[in-house]
Amino acid sequence: QVQLVESGGGLVQPGGSLRLSCAASGTIFSGNAMGWYRQSPGKQGEWVARILSGGFTYYAVSARGRFTISRDNAKNTVHLQMNSLKPEDTAVYYCRLSQNGGDYWGQGTQVTVSS
């Protein structure tokens, strides 16, 4: 069993920054993939960024140049540094870990970008 706990969401003004963190606990295998998915009311959910255990990264077009995903394999954590935030980045952000054919999700953290 795997548990994921996100932190770091909140309210920020347009142009500001936030850093999301996700800590995984339980039975974690090497070779997993971790990432961030977001969902906002009335909009289709989207993958924001993903990172493999070897460091390969993927970013949604909307996140490139503004967001940076990183991970610490020793601590089983993944972070999302979000800069130059826009109102359209407002969403609930979910952390996901994929391993051995299974997907595990965190409870989500709200990010609100508003003046």
N, C-alpha and C positions, 0 to 999 in steps of 0.2 A: 504494500500500500504506500502511496505517496501523498504527501500533503504539501500544498503550496500556499504561502502567505505573502500577499502583496502589501506594499506600503509606499508612501510618498505622494499620493494624490492630493488634490486640493484646488483652491481657487487662485488663479493667477491672471494678471492683466495681459492683454495682447502684447506680444514681443518679449514676454518673460520666459522663464525657464523653470522646469521641474525635473526631478530625478526620481523615477520609479524603481523600486527594488522588489525582488521576489526571492524568497528563500524556500528551498525544497528540502523536505525531510522524509525519512522513511527509507525504503529500499531503492537506492539510486544506482543505476548501472552506467558504466562508461559508454560513450558513443550515443548519448541521448541528444535530442534537440530541444532547445528552449526558445520561447518567443513571446511576443505580445500581440494581442488581438484586441480590437476595440469595437464597441457597439454603442450607438446613440439612437435615441427614439426616432422613428420614421426614416432611418437610413440603414442601408445594408451594412452589415458588419464587415470588417476588413482586417487582414493581417497587416500589422504595422512593421514588424521586424522579427526576424528569426536568426538564431545562431546555433551552429553545430558545436559539438564538444571540441572539434579541432580548430574552431575559430571562424569558419566560413560564415558569412553573413548575407542576409537578404533583407532588402528594404522595399516597402511600398513606394511608389512614385511620390506620393504625398509626403513621405517622411525623409526622402533622400536630401542630404545637405543640411537637415535640421536636427535629425534624431541620430543618436548613436547607441547601439546595443553592445553590451559587453557581458562577460561572464567570468566567474571564478569557480573553476571546476573543483578545487579543493574544498570550497565552502558551499558548493551547490547553490550558488546564487546567480541571478541574472539581473542586469540593470538596464534601464532605458533613460538616457539623458536626452531631454527634449528642450530644444532651444527655439527661439523665434516662434513661440506658440501663437496660433491663430484661433479665432472663435470656432472655426470648423474642426479643430482638434478636440473640442468638448465631447466627452464620451466616458463610458466606463471601460477601463482598461483591464484586460484579463491576462494573466500569465498562464502559459501552457508548457508542460513538459511531455515529450513523446519518447517512449522507449519500449523496445520489445513488442511493438504493435499496439501498445496502449497509450491513451492520452489522458493527462491529468490536468485539471484546471484549478486556478485559485478562485477566490470569492469575488474578485474584482475591486478596483479602486477608482473612485470618481475623479475625473479631471475636468475642471470647468475653466474656460478661458473667456473672461468677460471684463469689461471696464466698469 
